[in-house]
Amino acid sequence: MATARRSTLLSRDRAALVVVDVQEGFRKAIPDFEAVARRTATLVEGARILGVPAIVTEQYPKGLGHTADEVGLNGEPVLEKTVFAASQADGFDLAGRDQAVVCGIEAHVCVHQTVEDLAARGVEVHVCADAISSRDPANKAIALERTERAGAVPTTVEMALLELCGRAGTDEFKAVQRLIK
């Protein structure tokens, strides 16, 4: 007899976007920084279109600089932190949401610890594998394995945004479709 499995589809009423440390100080150290920043920008803009709140963190901005301009922040709250888990930063609040879409840098440190902490709090975490990175690709690979073992749902930017849309034919879908093409 098959066991019923709870759906892990994202819902715009339940989800928040968590952008972890996509900062200028990582630009030269992260081999695919520009791609991660672009995909993060797609997530941020998609969240705006769909009414999904976004939380952005910056690890020690005095040393690592601020969020990269291409991420395109426009009023999203930015939390400065020195803790590794973004969810432990002062002021971090999912505003009652029980799903988190996570992207950012570095996969094996701040992203991983954020995912572990949120999962331990009972939040359903979706990690955008194409919008995270580390200086060393091996660290990213291990981070993805560990986040999945912690209960995170692996996803991509396109999958996450289309799940949040829920249906085709709406104005929101058309706007998101333009972002991901």
N, C-alpha and C positions, 0 to 999 in steps of 0.2 A: 504494500500500500504506500502510495506516495505521500510525503509529508507536505503540508501547505507551507509555502515560503512567502515571507513578507516581501512586498514589492520594494524595490530600491529606486524606483523612478523619482526623479527630482520633481518638486512642485514649487511653483513660484510663490505660493502662500506659506511654504514651510522653509524655504532655502534662504541662505545668506551667502554672499561671496566673501571669501577671506583671501586677500592678496598679501603675501608674506615677503617683505623685504626685496622688492625689485628695484634696487638702488644703484645709483651711478657708480659707487665704489666697487661694484661687482662687474662692471662692464668689461674690463680687460681680463679679468680672471675666469669668467664663465665663457666657454667656447661658443655657446649658442645664445648668448645674452640677447641679441637683437630679436631673434625668433621668439624667445620667451617673453620679452617685453611686448612684442607685437600681439602675441596670443593673449597675453594678459590684458592688453588694451581692448581686444575683441570681447573678452569676458566682461570687462568693466562697462563698455558701451552696451553690450547685450543686457547686462543687469539693469542699467538705466532704462532701457527700452521696456523691459519686462517688469519694472517696479520691484526688483530684488535688491535689498540693501547690500552695500559693500562696505567692508572694513579693510583698511589698508594699514600695514605696519611698516615701520622703519627701525632697523637694528642700529642703535648708536649712530644717528645721523651726523653727529659731529665728526666722526671718523669715516663713515661709509657714504656720506652724502644723502641726498633725498631721493625720492622715487623718480625713476627715469621719466623724462618729459614725454616720451612716446607712449607711456601708459595712459596719458590723457586724463588725469584726474580733474574733476570739476565739482568740488564740493563734498566729495567722499571724505569721511573722517579719517585722519591719519594719526596713528598712535605711535609715539616714540617708545622704544623699549630697549632694555638690556637683557631681558630674559630670552631664552631661546624659543620657548613655546609662545607664539603670538597670543594664544588664548589666555595666557597668564599676565599679559600686559595690563597695566592700569587703564581702566576705561573700556576694556574689551567687553562687548555685550552683543550677543546674537539677537537681542530684542525678541525673545520668545521663540525664535526659529529653532527647529530641531534637525535641520539639515544644513551642511556646510559644503560649499564647493571651494576647494583649496587649490591655490596656485602659488608659485613663487620660488624663492632662492634662499638658502641652499637646501636641496632636497633632503640631504642626510642629516641636517642639523635642525634648522628652524621649521622647515616644512614638516619633517618627520615628527618632531616633538610636538608640534601643534596638532597634527593628526592624532597622535597617541593620546594627548590630553583631552581633545574633544571627544574621541571615541570612549574614553574612560568616563566622561560625563554623560554618556548616553546619546550623543549627537551622531546622526548618520552622516558620515564624511565621504565625500566624493573627491578624489584626487585627479586633477587634470594632468595626465602623464606627459602631454605635449606642451604643458605650460609650467613645468618645473625643471630645475637643472642644478648641477653642482659643478665645481671646478673639474672633478674627475668623473667621467661617465660611470665608472665602477661604483662610486658612491651613490649615484642616482639609481642605478639598478638595484642595489641592496636596499636603499630607502623605499623604492616601490614595493619590493617583496615584503619588507617589514610593515609598511603601512597596510598592505592587504591582509597580512596576518593579524594585524590589530583590528581588522574589521572594515577597513576603508574599501570603498567601491572604486575600482579604477575606471577612468573615463577619459574623454578628450574634450577639448573646447567645443567642437561642433556637437558632439553627443550631448553634453551638458546643456548647451543653449537650446537645442531642439527639444530635449525633454522638458525644459522649462517653458517652451512655447506650448507644447501639448497638442497643438493642431496646426494644420496648414490653412492658408486662406485669410488669416487675420492680418490687420495692419502691422501688428507686432511681429508676426512670422515673416512678413515681407521685409521688414526692416532688419531683422536678424539674418535672414537669408542673404541680404546684400552684404552684411558683415563677414559672413563665412565663405562667400564665393571668391 
